[in-house]
């Protein structure tokens, strides 16, 4: 029985990056042998075991063969005669197909990798040095999820290029309809991980280059070539602007919900009627409608879809909020549900800042609307709504009339703050 550290742990160690998780492959063993050593079996589709002390995953060397179109099933074969090279051949990219031998770490029963002794049959170390993302074998075509994974790695390692033969293979897979067979959950899983990488725009650039984006997110794909409004640098089209917004969200270390909201806030510009280009009149409503379709198709989590819907509807109003009266500001807060969900409203404002700063020459500009609206909300929150409601009821008012009194009281609190914004809200 031999044990090797494999995959991302070896890749990141060679790149000089922190190794978060260790993955191990066991060659020449049976499940019964590992169980006898105290390993806990946890794999449902293939034999994976947890180390009795570290709880790290140890998988038996295996081969895989796709049994259905798309990502809908694989035939797995794991046996003592499966070699390490055969196990590495089933992996997606050469940079993930490197193994390091290991040795026992004293008497603890754990193992430590020896990075000086690598098994690298597919040239992964060379591709790391040359900063290239390359598929391992033609088996890459059996799993269309790998197109998304490669695009995600491009977002993480944004100075890596995609090998020409790999891009050609991905285009061929798209042309053959493999991407259309992907299940929604896997698409969202990879998109979400890619959005959280250091340069999300690279993921979409790769997907667009191989043709997968127009199948997975046609609402995003058609934004390229759509002109921006004249005051927003018309030489940069909406697709390019969107990529700048996504990268700004990464720069500001935004949450996944904020980054998804950034992705969906301008979808309606791709369907702007020709007679209103490039002003994009009414694009907020179109964006919200298209965003709803995307959320339903990809089964987006509730927190992401709700935040994105608010941003799609209201980002234009938030950008223009300096022009609003106190009453209009309170109505904006009410539409954003800011009084019930102030933390979410803070994320709405962050998404709007990403949109505003995702433009040429404005990347380092301040976005005063964010701090100002946070202060407006704080001022409106000083109103004790229970007291206002009780006074309204004592005056014989009820229902919507009470709501109007609360709204008026909040507007007055905001008006007072606007007259003296230096004072604490």
Secondary structure, 3 states (H helix, E strand, C coil): CEEEEECHHHHHHHHCCCCCCCEEEEECCCHHHHHHCCCEECCCCCCEEECCCCCCEEEECEEEEECCCCCCCEEEEECCCCCHHHHHHCCCEHHHCCEEEEEEECCCCEEEEEEEEEECCCCHHHHHHHCEECECCHHHHHCCHHHHHHHHHHHHCCCCEECHHHHHHHHHHHHCCCHHHCCHHHHHHHHHHHHCCCCHHHHHHHHHHHCCHHHHCHHHHCCCCCCCCHHHCCCCCHHHHHHHHHHHHHHCCCCHHHHHHHHHCCHHHHHCCHHHCCCCCCHHHHHHHHHHHHHHHHCCCHHHHHHHHHHHHHHHHHHCHHHCCHHHHHHHHHHCCCCCCHHHHHHHHHHHHHHHHCCCCCCCCCCHHHHHHHHHHHHHHCCCHHHHHHHHHHCCCCCHHHHHHHHHHHHHHHHHHHHCCCCCC
